[in-house]
Amino acid sequence: MNQENLDHQSTHYALLVDPHTGQEYNLSRLATAIGRSIASDVVLLDKSVSRQHAVLYCIRGKFYLEDVGSTNGTMVNGKDITGRTQLSSGDEVRVGITRLLFLLIPDRLAPEKVQIAQDPTVPVEKTASQHAAASKF
């Protein structure tokens, strides 16, 4: 995992939320494919969505959406996008006729860092967010 991804994960959780169904899509990758294909990271069962419709990128902790040649286009806050468009928390994303909300949720555990032990016989302590991730399993 590169530093860009670590920086993004340590400060926010990024989600796409379908307000109609309540479905949440965690955006934990540097590039998240959106489309109708089962090979997509975010699969939308909507005939107006192309198999490979759009890609959402995380670059240096900022999120960008790009249409990848879809038939019906991609919109952010009611405007067609033509290139990479930066997203802000609360933006409405339309992929075909599917409406999604882009949200950044602060990771309240991120500021809590624990010193890592230097002595190999002493158990290594983790950051609070690593503890939280480990406790989800």
C-alpha positions as CSV (number, residue, x, y, z in Angstrom):
1,M,0.0,0.0,0.0
2,N,1.6,3.3,-0.9
3,Q,1.8,6.4,1.3
4,E,-1.0,8.2,-0.7
5,N,-3.5,5.6,0.2
6,L,-2.3,5.5,3.8
7,D,-2.7,9.3,4.2
8,H,-6.2,9.2,2.8
9,Q,-7.3,6.2,5.0
10,S,-5.9,7.7,8.2
11,T,-8.0,10.9,8.0
12,H,-11.3,10.0,6.3
13,Y,-13.5,7.2,5.1
14,A,-14.8,8.0,1.7
15,L,-18.2,6.5,0.6
16,L,-20.6,6.6,-2.3
17,V,-24.1,6.2,-0.9
18,D,-27.2,5.3,-2.9
19,P,-29.9,7.3,-0.9
20,H,-32.7,5.3,-2.6
21,T,-31.5,1.9,-1.4
22,G,-29.1,2.9,1.5
23,Q,-26.3,0.9,-0.2
24,E,-22.9,2.2,0.8
25,Y,-19.7,1.7,-1.3
26,N,-16.4,2.1,0.5
27,L,-13.9,4.0,-1.6
28,S,-10.7,2.5,-0.2
29,R,-8.8,2.1,-3.5
30,L,-6.7,4.6,-5.3
31,A,-8.9,3.9,-8.4
32,T,-12.5,2.7,-8.0
33,A,-14.3,1.5,-11.2
34,I,-18.0,2.2,-11.5
35,G,-20.2,0.4,-13.9
36,R,-22.7,-2.3,-14.8
37,S,-20.0,-5.0,-15.2
38,I,-19.5,-7.4,-12.4
39,A,-15.8,-6.6,-12.8
40,S,-16.5,-3.1,-11.5
41,D,-15.7,-2.2,-7.9
42,V,-19.1,-0.4,-7.7
43,V,-21.6,-2.5,-9.6
44,L,-24.8,-0.6,-10.5
45,L,-27.7,-2.7,-11.8
46,D,-29.1,0.1,-14.0
47,K,-29.5,-0.3,-17.8
48,S,-28.6,3.3,-18.3
49,V,-25.2,2.7,-16.7
50,S,-22.4,1.5,-19.1
51,R,-20.4,-1.6,-18.3
52,Q,-17.4,0.6,-17.7
53,H,-18.9,4.0,-16.9
54,A,-16.7,6.0,-14.6
55,V,-13.6,5.9,-12.4
56,L,-13.2,7.6,-9.0
57,Y,-9.6,8.3,-8.1
58,C,-7.9,9.2,-4.8
59,I,-4.9,11.4,-5.5
60,R,-3.0,12.9,-2.6
61,G,-6.1,12.7,-0.4
62,K,-8.4,14.4,-2.9
63,F,-11.1,12.6,-4.8
64,Y,-11.8,12.9,-8.5
65,L,-14.4,11.4,-10.8
66,E,-13.9,10.8,-14.5
67,D,-16.3,9.5,-17.1
68,V,-14.6,6.8,-19.2
69,G,-16.6,7.1,-22.4
70,S,-20.0,6.0,-21.1
71,T,-23.1,6.2,-23.3
72,N,-25.3,8.3,-21.0
73,G,-22.7,10.4,-19.3
74,T,-21.8,11.3,-15.7
75,M,-22.9,14.3,-13.8
76,V,-21.7,16.0,-10.6
77,N,-24.2,18.3,-8.9
78,G,-26.3,18.4,-12.1
79,K,-23.5,19.3,-14.5
80,D,-22.0,16.9,-17.1
81,I,-18.4,16.2,-16.5
82,T,-15.9,16.0,-19.4
83,G,-12.6,15.3,-17.6
84,R,-11.5,14.6,-14.1
85,T,-13.7,16.5,-11.7
86,Q,-12.8,17.0,-8.0
87,L,-15.4,15.9,-5.6
88,S,-16.3,17.4,-2.2
89,S,-18.2,15.8,0.6
90,G,-22.0,16.0,-0.1
91,D,-21.7,16.1,-3.9
92,E,-24.4,14.4,-5.9
93,V,-23.0,12.0,-8.5
94,R,-25.3,10.8,-11.3
95,V,-24.1,7.7,-13.3
96,G,-26.8,7.1,-16.0
97,I,-30.0,7.7,-14.0
98,T,-28.5,6.3,-10.7
99,R,-28.1,9.0,-8.1
100,L,-25.2,8.6,-5.5
101,L,-23.9,10.9,-2.8
102,F,-20.2,11.3,-2.2
103,L,-19.3,11.5,1.5
104,L,-16.1,12.0,3.5
105,I,-16.5,10.7,7.0
106,P,-13.8,11.8,9.5
107,D,-11.9,8.9,11.1
108,R,-12.0,10.0,14.7
109,L,-9.3,7.4,15.6
110,A,-6.8,8.9,13.2
111,P,-5.1,11.4,15.5
112,E,-4.4,8.8,18.2
113,K,-1.0,7.3,17.4
114,V,0.9,5.0,19.6
115,Q,4.7,4.7,19.7
116,I,6.0,1.5,18.1
117,A,8.4,-0.5,20.4
118,Q,12.0,-0.8,19.3
119,D,12.8,-4.0,21.3
120,P,11.7,-7.0,19.3
121,T,10.7,-8.9,22.5
122,V,8.2,-6.1,23.4
123,P,4.8,-6.4,21.6
124,V,4.4,-3.9,18.8
125,E,1.6,-1.4,19.4
126,K,-0.5,-0.2,16.5
127,T,-2.1,3.0,15.6
128,A,-5.7,3.4,16.8
129,S,-7.0,3.0,13.3
130,Q,-5.1,-0.3,12.9
131,H,-6.7,-1.5,16.1
132,A,-10.1,-0.5,14.8
133,A,-9.5,-2.3,11.4
134,A,-8.3,-5.4,13.2
135,S,-11.3,-5.5,15.5
136,K,-13.7,-5.6,12.5
137,F,-12.6,-9.2,11.7
